[in-house]
């Protein structure tokens, strides 16, 4: 499943760069479990995007940890 054509919104305003981003979600059976892989693409290579990239990594880590906690209840 792909998440495309979305807009970034922040209390800090617009991003300081232009980009088109996509997010792919892949679910794979693994015995009695399921693996979820999230792949987000479209980050610029310029340093101006470094803080945004780091925030996205942290955001996905927190989100996936919450998913895991709920699924294990």
C-alpha positions as CSV (number, residue, x, y, z in Angstrom):
1,X,0.0,0.0,0.0
2,X,1.3,3.5,-0.9
3,X,0.6,6.8,0.7
4,X,1.0,9.5,-1.9
5,X,-0.2,13.0,-2.6
6,X,-0.2,14.2,0.9
7,X,0.8,17.6,2.4
8,X,3.1,18.2,5.3
9,X,1.7,20.5,8.0
10,X,3.5,21.9,10.9
11,X,3.0,24.5,13.6
12,X,6.3,25.8,12.4
13,X,5.1,26.5,8.9
14,X,6.0,25.2,5.5
15,X,9.1,23.1,4.7
16,X,12.2,25.1,3.7
17,X,12.5,23.0,0.5
18,X,10.4,21.6,-2.3
19,X,9.9,17.8,-2.6
20,X,7.5,15.1,-3.5
21,X,7.4,12.3,-1.0
22,X,5.9,8.9,-1.0
23,X,5.4,6.4,1.8
24,X,5.2,2.7,1.2
25,X,3.7,0.2,3.7
26,X,4.6,-3.5,3.2
27,X,3.0,-6.2,5.3
28,X,4.7,-9.6,5.2
29,X,3.6,-12.8,7.0
30,X,6.3,-14.3,9.2
31,X,5.0,-17.4,10.8
32,X,2.4,-16.4,13.4
33,X,3.5,-12.8,13.1
34,X,3.4,-10.1,10.5
35,X,6.3,-7.8,9.6
36,X,5.5,-4.1,8.8
37,X,8.0,-2.3,6.7
38,X,7.7,1.5,6.1
39,X,9.7,3.1,3.4
40,X,9.5,6.9,3.0
41,X,11.2,8.4,-0.1
42,X,11.6,11.8,-1.6
43,X,13.9,13.5,0.9
44,X,16.2,16.1,-0.6
45,X,20.0,15.4,-0.2
46,X,20.7,19.0,0.8
47,X,21.6,19.7,4.4
48,X,18.5,21.9,4.7
49,X,16.4,18.7,4.9
50,X,18.5,17.0,7.6
51,X,16.4,18.2,10.6
52,X,13.2,17.3,8.8
53,X,14.6,13.8,8.0
54,X,15.7,13.3,11.6
55,X,12.2,14.3,12.8
56,X,10.6,11.9,10.4
57,X,12.8,9.0,11.7
58,X,11.9,9.9,15.3
59,X,8.2,10.1,14.3
60,X,8.2,6.7,12.7
61,X,10.1,5.1,15.6
62,X,7.5,6.5,18.0
63,X,4.5,5.6,15.9
64,X,5.7,2.0,15.3
65,X,6.5,1.6,19.0
66,X,2.9,2.6,19.7
67,X,1.6,0.2,17.1
68,X,3.6,-2.6,18.6
69,X,2.4,-1.8,22.1
70,X,-1.3,-1.9,21.0
71,X,-0.8,-5.1,19.0
72,X,0.8,-6.9,21.9
73,X,-2.1,-6.1,24.4
